[in-house]
Each structure stands twice: as C-alpha cells, then as structure tokens.
Amino acid sequence: MERYSLYETYRLGILIDYIKPKELINEIDEFIENTPTENIPHVFYVLSLASDRRTMIQLLTDLSQGVDEEGPASIIAGLLHRDQERCTIEELYRKTSLLASLLKDPDGDVAWEFRNLYEAFEEAQLAYGMRFKRKKTRERMLAKNEKTLRDALAKYAKYADEFDNKNWGN
C-alpha cells in the first residue's frame, strides 16, 4: 500500500472515530524504533509528537492531498466489516454514513452505496415510529436493512488485509 493512501486511510478512520489517534502514534513510534534513522520520513516525527486529534487530522490531510479516496474508503469499509462486532448497528450506520459524507466524489461507488444504505435505515427508523405499522413488520424491515449493510460491508472485507500489510517505507 502506498504511503499516501495509508495516510488517507488513517485520516478517514480517525474522522469517523474508528481509529484512535493514539493507535496511529503507537504504530509510528514502533516504526521509528525499528527503522534506521535515514529511512524515517521527517513527517513521522511530527505525527508522533502530534498533541491532539485535530493536529493529527490536519497533518494527515496535508500529507494525503491528491490521493484517490476510493481505495482508502474501501479499506475503512473492510475494517468496519472485520470489526463489526465492536459496534452496534446504529454505530455502523453512523460510521458508514459519515465515511460517505467525507468523500469528495459523492457519486463514487463507496459514497453512493453507503449514503443510500443510510437513507434506507432512516426511512425504516421513521416507519418504526409510525403507529399503523405492525411490530413484526417493523422488525423485519430493520433486520433486512441491517443484513443489507452487513452484506455491503462484506464486499470490502478483502481490503482490510491491505491495511494489515501496510508498508510505511513506500
């Protein structure tokens, strides 16, 4: 995985509150400890010393400018699929919707798919509150939407491996 795509992946992950800045700092510190000084990009020292989330996001934004967001967004979707047990279904919807809203191209595959899934979820939630809907009908509607989201995330599962095989040196 190219370093700049990795920066964008981390930026998106931090923005949707999937990745914690402390996790990134720990990974960078580990890289710094295990790499000869001449092979460490200067920006890693700056990232390692970032004092808050906002500073880190700004640095990652500056570093990843010009990177096609579809790849990093697919990786985040794959990570959400892999770790979906960590989140409630509402959190998964919120994270995927936020991911879709962060992408510059609203008509891109990832943005379009997750935006539509969130809209279907919102419609189901509205229907859930309507008195004339039967409880079983509402539950089936919500279960169908949940399965659709989980299936959509499953399509991106292969991208999570790409994140695990990151290479900071490229």
C-alpha positions in Angstrom: 0.0 0.0 0.0 1.4 3.4 -1.0 2.3 5.6 2.0 0.0 8.5 0.9 -3.0 6.1 0.6 -2.2 4.9 4.1 -2.2 8.5 5.4 -5.7 9.0 3.8 -6.9 5.7 5.3 -5.8 6.8 8.8 -7.3 10.3 8.2 -10.7 8.8 7.3 -10.5 6.3 10.1 -9.8 9.0 12.7 -12.5 11.2 11.3 -15.2 8.6 11.6 -13.9 7.7 15.1 -12.9 4.1 14.1 -9.2 4.7 14.6 -7.9 6.5 17.6 -5.0 8.9 17.2 -3.1 7.1 20.0 -3.2 3.9 17.9 -1.5 5.7 15.0 1.0 7.3 17.3 1.9 3.9 18.7 2.3 2.4 15.2 4.5 5.3 14.1 6.6 5.1 17.3 7.1 1.4 16.6 8.1 2.1 13.1 10.6 4.7 14.2 12.1 2.3 16.8 12.6 -0.4 14.2 13.8 1.6 11.3 17.3 3.1 10.6 17.1 6.9 11.0 17.9 7.6 7.3 14.8 5.7 6.3 12.3 7.5 8.5 10.4 10.3 6.8 10.6 13.6 8.8 6.9 13.9 9.0 6.8 10.7 11.1 8.4 12.6 13.9 5.8 15.4 13.6 3.0 12.8 13.6 4.4 11.0 16.5 4.5 14.2 18.5 1.0 15.4 17.5 -0.6 16.6 20.7 -4.2 16.3 19.7 -6.7 14.8 17.2 -7.2 18.0 15.3 -3.5 18.5 14.7 -3.1 14.9 13.5 -6.0 15.2 11.1 -4.6 18.4 9.7 -1.2 16.7 9.1 -2.8 13.7 7.5 -4.9 15.9 5.3 -1.9 17.8 4.1 0.0 14.6 3.5 -2.7 12.8 1.6 -3.8 15.6 -0.7 -4.4 14.3 -4.2 -4.9 10.7 -3.2 -7.9 8.9 -4.7 -10.2 8.4 -1.8 -12.0 5.3 -3.1 -9.2 2.9 -2.1 -8.8 4.2 1.5 -12.6 4.4 1.9 -12.8 0.7 0.8 -10.2 -0.2 3.3 -12.1 1.5 6.1 -15.3 -0.3 5.0 -13.3 -3.6 5.1 -12.1 -2.8 8.6 -15.6 -2.0 9.7 -16.7 -5.3 8.3 -13.9 -7.2 10.1 -14.6 -5.4 13.4 -18.3 -5.0 13.2 -18.8 -6.8 16.5 -17.2 -3.8 18.2 -20.1 -1.6 17.1 -23.8 -1.5 17.4 -25.7 -1.5 14.1 -26.6 2.2 14.7 -22.8 3.0 15.1 -22.1 1.1 11.9 -24.7 3.1 10.1 -23.3 6.4 11.5 -19.7 5.5 10.6 -20.5 4.4 7.1 -22.7 7.5 6.5 -20.0 9.8 7.9 -17.5 8.0 5.6 -19.7 8.6 2.6 -20.1 12.3 3.5 -16.3 12.8 3.8 -15.5 11.7 0.3 -15.1 14.4 -2.3 -16.9 12.4 -5.0 -20.5 11.9 -3.9 -21.1 9.7 -6.9 -18.2 7.4 -6.2 -19.1 3.7 -5.5 -18.4 3.8 -1.8 -20.1 7.1 -1.1 -23.1 6.3 -3.2 -23.6 2.9 -1.6 -23.3 3.9 2.0 -25.3 7.1 1.5 -28.2 5.0 0.1 -28.0 2.4 2.9 -28.2 5.2 5.5 -31.2 6.7 3.8 -32.9 3.3 3.8 -32.1 3.0 7.5 -33.5 6.4 8.2 -36.7 5.5 6.4 -37.0 2.3 8.4 -36.5 4.3 11.6 -39.3 6.7 10.6 -41.6 3.8 9.8 -40.7 2.2 13.1 -42.3 5.2 14.9 -45.5 5.0 12.9 -48.3 3.6 14.9 -50.0 1.8 12.0 -47.0 -0.4 11.3 -47.1 -3.8 13.0 -44.3 -4.6 15.3 -43.2 -7.7 13.3 -43.3 -5.7 10.1 -41.0 -3.1 11.6 -38.6 -5.7 13.0 -38.4 -7.4 9.6 -37.8 -4.1 7.9 -35.0 -3.2 10.3 -33.5 -6.7 10.1 -33.5 -6.6 6.3 -31.7 -3.2 6.4 -29.2 -4.5 8.9 -28.4 -7.5 6.7 -28.1 -5.3 3.6 -25.5 -3.1 5.5 -23.5 -6.2 6.7 -23.6 -7.6 3.2 -22.4 -4.3 1.7 -19.5 -4.2 4.3 -18.6 -7.8 3.5 -17.9 -6.8 -0.1 -15.0 -4.7 1.2 -13.5 -7.4 3.5 -10.6 -8.1 1.2 -9.4 -4.5 1.6 -8.8 -4.9 5.3 -5.9 -7.3 4.5 -4.3 -4.5 2.5 -4.3 -2.3 5.6 -2.8 -5.1 7.7 0.1 -5.3 5.2 0.9 -1.7 5.3 4.4 -0.6 4.4 5.3 2.8 5.8 8.5 2.9 3.8 6.9 3.2 0.3 
